[in-house]
Amino acid sequence: MSKEVEIEFKNMVDKEQFQQLLQFFHIDDDQFFTQSNEYFDTDDYLLKKKHSALRIRDKNGQFELTLKTPAPIGLYEYNQMISASEVAQIKTKQLFPDGIVKTELENIQLPLTQLQSFGKIVTKRAEVNYKDGLLVFDHSYYLDHEDYEIEYEVDDYDGGKLIFRQLLEQLHIPVMKADNKIARLFNRRFR
C-alpha cells in the first residue's frame, strides 16, 4: 500500500507520430506489455464530481486498486495490491478490502455500496527512462476506439514540463490536449 504524488504531462499523438516516437527511442514490439484498467464510479458520478478516479489495473494477473484524488500539484495516488477474489468481491458485491484505498474512499464520504464498473481500457504500453523522468508510450483500446498518447512522469513539475515541451518541439509534434484515460472513456461512452 502506498500514497504518492503523481506529476505527469500528457500529449495525444496520431499513429504516425507514435511510430516516429518509437523509432526515435528505439522501442521494439517486445518492449510493450499489455494492461487493462477497469474504472468505477456511482450512478450519479460522485467520484467524477470530486475530480477523482477509481480503477483496478490488471497487469499480467496482478491486480492493483488505485484511487486518484486532487493534490496541490498533480494527483494523490493511493495504491493497493489486491487478489483476484478481492476483485470479484468489488465487482459483484461492492465489498472493498481493508486498506488505504477503502480508508480514503470513506474519508471523502463515498458510498462504497454504490460503486460499479462503467468501463475498461486495454493499453499496450512501453516505458523508457528519459532525463529526469519516465516516458510512457500508450496505445489504448476502448469502446470500439483506439488512441495514442505519450506521458512523461516526473517529480519536478517545472523541470518536467520544460523537458517534455522540448521533446515535442524537437520532434515537431504539436501540443495536443490529452484528457486522462477515465475522461476519454467517459467522453466516448456519452458522446
NULUMLUM-41999 format. One record per residue: chain; residue number from 1; x, y, z of N, C-alpha, C, O, CB in turn. Coordinates in steps of 0.2 Angstrom, whole numbers, plus 5000, padded with zeros to 4 digits. Glycine has a CB too. Example, Ala and Ser with C-alpha at 12.3 -4.5 7.8 and 13.67 -1.06 7.14 Angstrom:
2
- vomar,vokol,n_east,n_north,n_up,ca_east,ca_north,ca_up,c_east,c_north,c_up,o_east,o_north,o_up,cb_east,cb_north,cb_up
- A,1,5066,4972,5039,5062,4978,5039,5066,4984,5039,5071,4983,5042,5057,4978,5045
- A,2,5064,4989,5035,5068,4995,5036,5064,5000,5039,5067,5006,5040,5070,4997,5029
! end
This chain:
191
- vomar,vokol,n_east,n_north,n_up,ca_east,ca_north,ca_up,c_east,c_north,c_up,o_east,o_north,o_up,cb_east,cb_north,cb_up
- A,1,5004,4994,5000,5000,5000,5000,5004,5006,5000,5010,5006,5003,4995,5000,5006
- A,2,5002,5011,4996,5006,5017,4996,5002,5023,4994,4997,5023,4991,5012,5016,4991
- A,3,5005,5029,4996,5002,5035,4994,5008,5039,4990,5013,5040,4993,4999,5039,5000
- A,4,5006,5041,4984,5011,5045,4981,5008,5051,4978,5002,5052,4977,5014,5041,4975
- A,5,5012,5056,4976,5010,5062,4972,5012,5060,4965,5018,5059,4963,5013,5069,4974
- A,6,5007,5060,4960,5008,5059,4953,5009,5066,4949,5004,5069,4949,5003,5054,4950
- A,7,5014,5067,4946,5015,5073,4942,5017,5070,4935,5022,5067,4934,5021,5078,4944
- A,8,5012,5071,4930,5014,5069,4923,5011,5074,4918,5006,5077,4919,5010,5062,4922
- A,9,5014,5074,4912,5012,5078,4907,5010,5073,4901,5013,5068,4900,5018,5083,4904
- A,10,5005,5074,4898,5002,5070,4893,5001,5074,4886,5000,5080,4886,4995,5067,4895
- A,11,5002,5070,4881,5000,5073,4874,4997,5068,4870,5000,5062,4869,5007,5076,4871
- A,12,4992,5069,4867,4989,5064,4862,4993,5065,4855,4996,5070,4854,4981,5066,4860
- A,13,4994,5059,4852,4998,5059,4846,4994,5055,4841,4990,5050,4843,5005,5056,4846
- A,14,4995,5055,4834,4992,5051,4830,4996,5045,4829,5002,5044,4831,4990,5055,4823
- A,15,4994,5040,4824,4998,5034,4824,5005,5035,4821,5010,5032,4823,4994,5029,4819
- A,16,5005,5040,4816,5012,5041,4813,5017,5045,4818,5022,5043,4818,5011,5046,4807
- A,17,5014,5049,4822,5018,5052,4827,5020,5047,4832,5026,5047,4835,5014,5058,4830
- A,18,5016,5043,4834,5018,5037,4839,5023,5033,4836,5028,5031,4839,5011,5033,4840
- A,19,5023,5031,4829,5028,5027,4826,5035,5031,4826,5040,5028,4827,5026,5025,4819
- A,20,5034,5038,4825,5040,5042,4825,5044,5042,4832,5050,5041,4832,5038,5049,4823
- A,21,5040,5042,4837,5042,5042,4844,5046,5035,4845,5051,5035,4848,5037,5043,4849
- A,22,5042,5030,4843,5045,5023,4844,5052,5023,4841,5057,5020,4844,5040,5018,4842
- A,23,5052,5025,4835,5059,5025,4831,5064,5029,4834,5070,5027,4835,5058,5027,4824
- A,24,5062,5035,4836,5067,5040,4840,5070,5036,4846,5076,5037,4847,5064,5046,4841
- A,25,5066,5033,4850,5068,5030,4856,5070,5023,4855,5071,5019,4860,5063,5031,4861
- A,26,5070,5020,4849,5072,5013,4848,5068,5008,4852,5071,5004,4855,5080,5012,4849
- A,27,5062,5009,4852,5057,5004,4855,5054,4999,4850,5051,5001,4845,5051,5008,4859
- A,28,5055,4993,4852,5053,4987,4848,5046,4985,4851,5045,4986,4857,5058,4982,4847
- A,29,5043,4981,4847,5037,4977,4849,5037,4974,4856,5033,4973,4860,5034,4973,4844
- A,30,5043,4970,4857,5044,4966,4863,5045,4970,4869,5045,4967,4874,5050,4962,4862
- A,31,5046,4977,4868,5046,4981,4874,5039,4983,4877,5039,4986,4882,5050,4987,4873
- A,32,5034,4981,4873,5027,4983,4875,5024,4978,4880,5026,4972,4879,5023,4984,4869
- A,33,5020,4980,4885,5016,4975,4889,5009,4977,4888,5008,4983,4887,5019,4974,4896
- A,34,5005,4973,4890,4998,4974,4890,4995,4975,4897,4996,4970,4901,4994,4969,4886
- A,35,4991,4980,4898,4987,4980,4905,4980,4983,4903,4979,4986,4898,4991,4985,4910
- A,36,4976,4981,4908,4969,4984,4907,4967,4988,4914,4969,4986,4919,4964,4978,4906
- A,37,4964,4993,4913,4961,4997,4918,4953,4997,4918,4950,4999,4913,4964,5004,4918
- A,38,4950,4995,4923,4943,4995,4924,4941,5000,4929,4944,5001,4934,4940,4988,4926
- A,39,4937,5005,4927,4935,5011,4931,4928,5010,4934,4924,5007,4932,4935,5017,4926
- A,40,4928,5013,4940,4922,5013,4944,4920,5020,4946,4924,5024,4947,4923,5008,4951
- A,41,4913,5020,4947,4910,5027,4950,4903,5025,4952,4901,5019,4951,4910,5032,4944
- A,42,4899,5030,4955,4892,5029,4956,4888,5031,4951,4890,5034,4946,4891,5033,4963
- A,43,4882,5029,4951,4877,5031,4945,4877,5038,4944,4876,5040,4938,4870,5028,4947
- A,44,4878,5042,4950,4877,5049,4949,4884,5052,4949,4885,5058,4949,4873,5052,4954
- A,45,4890,5048,4947,4896,5050,4946,4899,5055,4952,4902,5060,4950,4897,5054,4940
- A,46,4899,5052,4958,4901,5056,4964,4909,5057,4963,4912,5062,4965,4899,5053,4970
- A,47,4912,5052,4961,4920,5052,4960,4922,5057,4955,4926,5061,4956,4923,5045,4959
- A,48,4918,5057,4950,4920,5062,4944,4919,5069,4947,4923,5074,4945,4915,5061,4938
- A,49,4913,5070,4950,4912,5077,4953,4917,5079,4958,4918,5085,4959,4905,5077,4957
- A,50,4920,5074,4961,4926,5076,4966,4933,5076,4962,4938,5076,4966,4926,5071,4972
- A,51,4933,5076,4956,4939,5076,4952,4943,5070,4954,4949,5071,4954,4942,5083,4952
- A,52,4940,5064,4955,4944,5059,4957,4942,5053,4953,4938,5053,4949,4942,5057,4965
- A,53,4946,5047,4953,4945,5041,4949,4947,5035,4953,4952,5035,4957,4949,5042,4943
- A,54,4944,5030,4952,4945,5023,4955,4946,5018,4950,4941,5018,4945,4939,5022,4960
- A,55,4951,5014,4950,4952,5009,4945,4955,5003,4948,4958,5003,4953,4956,5012,4939
- A,56,4954,4997,4944,4958,4991,4946,4962,4990,4939,4959,4989,4934,4953,4985,4947
- A,57,4968,4989,4940,4973,4988,4935,4975,4981,4935,4977,4978,4940,4979,4992,4935
- A,58,4974,4977,4929,4976,4970,4929,4983,4970,4924,4982,4972,4918,4971,4966,4926
- A,59,4988,4969,4927,4994,4968,4924,4997,4961,4925,5000,4960,4930,5000,4974,4926
- A,60,4996,4957,4920,4999,4950,4920,4996,4946,4926,5000,4943,4929,5006,4950,4920
- A,61,4990,4947,4927,4986,4944,4933,4988,4946,4940,4986,4943,4944,4988,4937,4932
- A,62,4991,4952,4940,4992,4955,4946,4988,4961,4946,4987,4965,4942,5000,4958,4947
- A,63,4984,4962,4952,4979,4967,4952,4980,4973,4957,4983,4971,4963,4972,4964,4954
- A,64,4980,4979,4955,4981,4985,4959,4975,4989,4959,4972,4991,4954,4987,4989,4957
- A,65,4973,4991,4965,4967,4995,4966,4970,5002,4967,4974,5003,4972,4962,4993,4972
- A,66,4968,5007,4963,4970,5014,4964,4965,5019,4964,4960,5019,4960,4975,5015,4958
- A,67,4966,5024,4969,4961,5029,4969,4966,5035,4968,4971,5036,4971,4958,5030,4976
- A,68,4963,5040,4964,4967,5046,4962,4962,5052,4964,4957,5052,4963,4969,5047,4955
- A,69,4965,5057,4968,4962,5062,4971,4966,5069,4969,4972,5068,4969,4960,5062,4978
- A,70,4963,5075,4969,4967,5081,4968,4972,5082,4973,4971,5081,4979,4962,5086,4967
- A,71,4978,5084,4971,4983,5087,4975,4985,5094,4973,4983,5096,4968,4990,5082,4975
- A,72,4988,5098,4977,4990,5105,4976,4994,5105,4969,4992,5109,4965,4995,5108,4981
- A,73,4998,5100,4967,5001,5099,4961,5001,5092,4959,5003,5088,4963,5009,5102,4961
- A,74,4997,5091,4953,4997,5084,4951,4991,5080,4955,4986,5084,4957,5003,5080,4953
- A,75,4992,5074,4956,4986,5070,4960,4989,5066,4965,4995,5064,4965,4983,5065,4955
- A,76,4985,5065,4971,4987,5060,4975,4985,5053,4972,4980,5052,4970,4984,5061,4983
- A,77,4989,5048,4973,4988,5042,4970,4989,5037,4976,4994,5036,4979,4992,5040,4964
- A,78,4983,5033,4978,4983,5028,4983,4983,5021,4980,4978,5020,4976,4977,5029,4988
- A,79,4988,5017,4981,4988,5011,4978,4988,5005,4983,4991,5006,4988,4995,5010,4973
- A,80,4985,5000,4981,4985,4994,4985,4984,4988,4981,4980,4987,4976,4978,4994,4990
- A,81,4989,4983,4982,4988,4977,4978,4982,4972,4981,4982,4972,4987,4995,4973,4979
- A,82,4979,4969,4977,4973,4965,4979,4973,4959,4975,4976,4958,4970,4966,4969,4978
- A,83,4969,4954,4978,4969,4947,4974,4963,4947,4969,4959,4951,4969,4968,4942,4980
- A,84,4963,4941,4965,4958,4940,4961,4951,4939,4964,4946,4942,4962,4959,4934,4956
- A,85,4951,4936,4970,4945,4935,4974,4943,4942,4976,4936,4943,4977,4946,4930,4980
- A,86,4947,4947,4978,4945,4953,4981,4942,4957,4975,4938,4961,4976,4951,4957,4984
- A,87,4945,4956,4969,4942,4960,4963,4935,4958,4962,4931,4962,4961,4947,4958,4957
- A,88,4934,4951,4962,4927,4948,4961,4922,4951,4967,4917,4953,4965,4927,4941,4962
- A,89,4925,4952,4973,4921,4954,4978,4919,4962,4977,4913,4964,4978,4924,4954,4985
- A,90,4923,4966,4974,4922,4973,4972,4917,4973,4967,4912,4977,4967,4929,4976,4970
- A,91,4918,4969,4962,4914,4969,4956,4907,4967,4957,4902,4969,4954,4917,4966,4950
- A,92,4906,4961,4961,4899,4958,4962,4896,4961,4968,4889,4961,4968,4900,4951,4962
- A,93,4899,4962,4973,4896,4964,4980,4898,4971,4982,4896,4973,4988,4898,4959,4985
- A,94,4902,4975,4979,4904,4981,4981,4907,4981,4988,4907,4985,4992,4898,4986,4981
- A,95,4911,4975,4989,4915,4974,4995,4922,4976,4994,4925,4972,4990,4914,4967,4998
- A,96,4924,4981,4997,4931,4983,4997,4936,4980,5002,4934,4980,5008,4932,4991,4996
- A,97,4942,4978,5000,4946,4975,5006,4949,4981,5010,4949,4987,5008,4952,4972,5003
- A,98,4950,4980,5016,4953,4985,5021,4960,4987,5018,4963,4983,5015,4954,4982,5028
- A,99,4961,4993,5019,4967,4996,5016,4967,5004,5015,4962,5007,5016,4970,4992,5010
- A,100,4972,5006,5012,4972,5013,5011,4967,5016,5006,4964,5022,5007,4979,5015,5008
- A,101,4965,5012,5001,4960,5015,4996,4953,5015,4999,4950,5020,4999,4960,5010,4990
- A,102,4951,5010,5003,4945,5010,5006,4944,5015,5011,4939,5019,5012,4943,5003,5010
- A,103,4950,5016,5015,4950,5022,5020,4949,5029,5017,4945,5033,5019,4957,5022,5024
- A,104,4953,5030,5011,4952,5036,5008,4945,5037,5005,4942,5043,5005,4957,5037,5002
- A,105,4942,5032,5002,4935,5032,4999,4930,5034,5005,4926,5038,5004,4933,5026,4996
- A,106,4931,5031,5011,4927,5033,5017,4928,5040,5019,4924,5044,5021,4928,5028,5022
- A,107,4935,5042,5018,4937,5049,5020,4933,5054,5016,4931,5060,5018,4944,5050,5020
- A,108,4932,5053,5010,4929,5058,5005,4921,5056,5005,4918,5059,5001,4932,5057,4998
- A,109,4919,5052,5009,4912,5051,5011,4909,5048,5004,4903,5050,5002,4908,5057,5013
- A,110,4912,5043,5001,4909,5040,4995,4905,5033,4998,4908,5029,5001,4915,5038,4990
- A,111,4899,5032,4995,4895,5026,4997,4898,5020,4993,4896,5019,4987,4888,5027,4996
- A,112,4902,5016,4997,4905,5011,4993,4900,5006,4990,4902,5003,4985,4910,5007,4998
- A,113,4895,5005,4993,4890,5000,4990,4887,5003,4984,4883,4999,4980,4884,4999,4995
- A,114,4888,5009,4982,4885,5012,4976,4890,5012,4970,4888,5014,4964,4883,5019,4977
- A,115,4896,5010,4971,4901,5010,4966,4900,5004,4961,4899,4998,4963,4908,5009,4969
- A,116,4901,5005,4955,4900,5000,4950,4905,5001,4944,4907,5007,4943,4893,4999,4947
- A,117,4906,4996,4940,4911,4997,4934,4907,5000,4929,4901,4999,4928,4913,4990,4932
- A,118,4910,5005,4926,4907,5008,4920,4911,5007,4913,4909,5010,4908,4906,5015,4921
- A,119,4917,5004,4914,4921,5003,4908,4928,5001,4909,4931,5001,4914,4921,5010,4904
- A,120,4931,4998,4903,4938,4996,4904,4942,4998,4898,4939,4999,4892,4938,4988,4904
- A,121,4948,5000,4899,4953,5002,4894,4958,4997,4894,4961,4995,4899,4955,5009,4895
- A,122,4960,4994,4888,4966,4990,4887,4971,4994,4884,4970,4997,4879,4964,4983,4883
- A,123,4977,4994,4887,4983,4998,4884,4989,4993,4883,4991,4989,4887,4984,5003,4889
- A,124,4992,4994,4877,4999,4992,4876,5003,4997,4878,5003,5003,4875,4999,4989,4868
- A,125,5008,4996,4882,5012,5001,4885,5020,4999,4885,5022,4994,4886,5010,5003,4892
- A,126,5024,5004,4883,5031,5004,4883,5033,5010,4888,5030,5015,4888,5034,5004,4876
- A,127,5039,5009,4891,5042,5014,4896,5049,5014,4895,5053,5009,4894,5040,5012,4903
- A,128,5052,5021,4895,5059,5022,4895,5061,5027,4900,5057,5032,4900,5062,5023,4888
- A,129,5066,5027,4903,5069,5032,4907,5071,5038,4902,5075,5036,4897,5074,5030,4912
- A,130,5069,5044,4904,5071,5049,4900,5073,5055,4904,5068,5058,4907,5066,5051,4894
- A,131,5079,5057,4904,5081,5063,4908,5079,5062,4915,5082,5057,4918,5079,5070,4905
- A,132,5075,5066,4918,5073,5066,4925,5067,5062,4926,5064,5063,4932,5073,5073,4928
- A,133,5064,5058,4921,5058,5055,4922,5057,5049,4919,5062,5046,4916,5052,5060,4921
- A,134,5051,5047,4918,5049,5041,4914,5044,5043,4909,5039,5046,4910,5045,5036,4919
- A,135,5046,5041,4903,5042,5042,4897,5038,5036,4895,5041,5030,4895,5047,5044,4891
- A,136,5032,5037,4894,5027,5031,4893,5024,5032,4887,5021,5037,4885,5022,5031,4899
- A,137,5023,5027,4883,5020,5026,4876,5014,5022,4877,5015,5016,4878,5025,5024,4871
- A,138,5008,5024,4876,5002,5021,4877,4998,5020,4870,4997,5025,4867,4998,5024,4882
- A,139,4996,5014,4868,4991,5013,4863,4985,5010,4866,4986,5004,4868,4994,5009,4857
- A,140,4980,5013,4867,4974,5011,4871,4968,5009,4866,4967,5012,4861,4972,5016,4876
- A,141,4964,5005,4869,4958,5002,4865,4952,5002,4870,4953,5000,4876,4959,4995,4863
- A,142,4947,5005,4868,4941,5005,4872,4935,5007,4868,4935,5012,4863,4941,5010,4878
- A,143,4929,5004,4869,4923,5006,4866,4923,5006,4858,4921,5011,4855,4920,5012,4869
- A,144,4926,5001,4855,4927,5001,4848,4931,5007,4845,4930,5010,4840,4921,5001,4844
- A,145,4936,5010,4849,4940,5016,4848,4947,5014,4850,4948,5010,4854,4937,5022,4851
- A,146,4952,5017,4847,4959,5017,4849,4962,5024,4849,4960,5028,4845,4963,5012,4845
- A,147,4967,5025,4853,4971,5031,4853,4978,5030,4855,4980,5025,4858,4967,5036,4857
- A,148,4982,5035,4854,4989,5035,4856,4991,5041,4860,4988,5047,4859,4993,5035,4849
- A,149,4995,5040,4865,4997,5046,4869,5004,5044,4872,5006,5039,4872,4992,5047,4875
- A,150,5007,5050,4873,5014,5050,4877,5013,5053,4883,5010,5058,4884,5020,5053,4872
- A,151,5016,5050,4888,5016,5053,4895,5023,5054,4898,5027,5050,4896,5012,5049,4900
- A,152,5024,5059,4902,5031,5060,4905,5029,5061,4912,5026,5066,4915,5034,5066,4902
- A,153,5031,5056,4916,5030,5056,4924,5037,5058,4927,5042,5056,4926,5029,5049,4926
- A,154,5036,5063,4931,5042,5067,4934,5040,5068,4942,5035,5067,4944,5043,5073,4931
- A,155,5046,5070,4945,5045,5073,4952,5045,5080,4952,5042,5083,4957,5051,5070,4956
- A,156,5048,5083,4947,5048,5091,4947,5044,5094,4942,5045,5092,4936,5056,5093,4946
- A,157,5039,5097,4944,5034,5100,4939,5037,5104,4934,5036,5103,4928,5028,5104,4943
- A,158,5040,5110,4936,5043,5114,4931,5048,5111,4927,5048,5112,4921,5046,5120,4935
- A,159,5053,5108,4929,5058,5104,4925,5055,5099,4921,5057,5099,4915,5063,5101,4930
- A,160,5050,5095,4923,5047,5090,4919,5043,5094,4913,5044,5091,4907,5043,5086,4923
- A,161,5040,5099,4914,5036,5102,4909,5041,5105,4904,5039,5104,4898,5032,5108,4912
- A,162,5046,5108,4906,5051,5110,4901,5054,5105,4896,5054,5105,4890,5057,5114,4904
- A,163,5056,5099,4900,5059,5094,4896,5054,5091,4891,5056,5089,4885,5062,5088,4901
- A,164,5048,5090,4893,5043,5087,4889,5041,5092,4883,5041,5089,4877,5036,5086,4893
- A,165,5040,5098,4884,5039,5103,4879,5045,5103,4874,5044,5103,4868,5038,5110,4881
- A,166,5051,5102,4876,5057,5102,4872,5057,5096,4868,5059,5097,4862,5063,5103,4876
- A,167,5055,5091,4870,5055,5084,4866,5050,5085,4861,5051,5083,4855,5053,5078,4871
- A,168,5044,5087,4862,5039,5088,4857,5041,5093,4852,5040,5092,4846,5032,5091,4860
- A,169,5044,5098,4854,5047,5103,4849,5052,5100,4844,5052,5101,4838,5049,5110,4852
- A,170,5057,5096,4848,5062,5093,4844,5060,5089,4839,5063,5088,4833,5067,5089,4849
- A,171,5054,5085,4840,5051,5080,4835,5046,5083,4831,5043,5079,4827,5049,5074,4839
- A,172,5045,5090,4832,5039,5093,4828,5033,5090,4829,5029,5089,4824,5041,5093,4820
- A,173,5031,5088,4835,5025,5085,4837,5021,5091,4840,5023,5094,4845,5025,5079,4842
- A,174,5015,5093,4837,5011,5098,4840,5008,5096,4847,5007,5090,4849,5005,5100,4836
- A,175,5007,5101,4851,5004,5100,4858,4997,5099,4857,4993,5103,4854,5005,5106,4863
- A,176,4995,5093,4859,4988,5091,4859,4985,5089,4866,4988,5085,4869,4987,5085,4854
- A,177,4980,5092,4868,4977,5091,4874,4976,5083,4875,4973,5080,4871,4970,5095,4875
- A,178,4977,5081,4881,4976,5074,4882,4973,5073,4889,4976,5074,4894,4983,5070,4883
- A,179,4966,5072,4889,4962,5071,4895,4965,5064,4898,4968,5060,4894,4955,5070,4893
- A,180,4964,5063,4904,4966,5057,4907,4962,5051,4904,4956,5052,4901,4966,5057,4915
- A,181,4964,5045,4905,4960,5039,4902,4953,5039,4904,4949,5037,4900,4964,5033,4903
- A,182,4952,5040,4910,4945,5039,4913,4940,5045,4909,4935,5043,4907,4945,5040,4920
- A,183,4943,5051,4908,4939,5056,4905,4938,5054,4898,4932,5055,4895,4943,5063,4905
- A,184,4943,5051,4894,4942,5049,4887,4937,5043,4887,4933,5043,4882,4949,5047,4884
- A,185,4937,5039,4892,4932,5034,4892,4925,5037,4893,4920,5035,4889,4933,5029,4897
- A,186,4924,5041,4898,4918,5045,4899,4915,5048,4892,4910,5047,4890,4918,5050,4904
- A,187,4920,5052,4889,4918,5056,4883,4916,5051,4878,4911,5053,4874,4924,5060,4881
- A,188,4919,5046,4877,4917,5041,4871,4911,5038,4873,4907,5037,4868,4923,5036,4870
- A,189,4910,5036,4879,4904,5032,4881,4898,5037,4881,4892,5034,4879,4904,5030,4888
- A,190,4898,5043,4882,4892,5048,4882,4892,5053,4877,4889,5058,4877,4892,5051,4889
- A,191,4895,5051,4871,4895,5056,4866,4889,5055,4861,4888,5059,4856,4902,5056,4861
! end
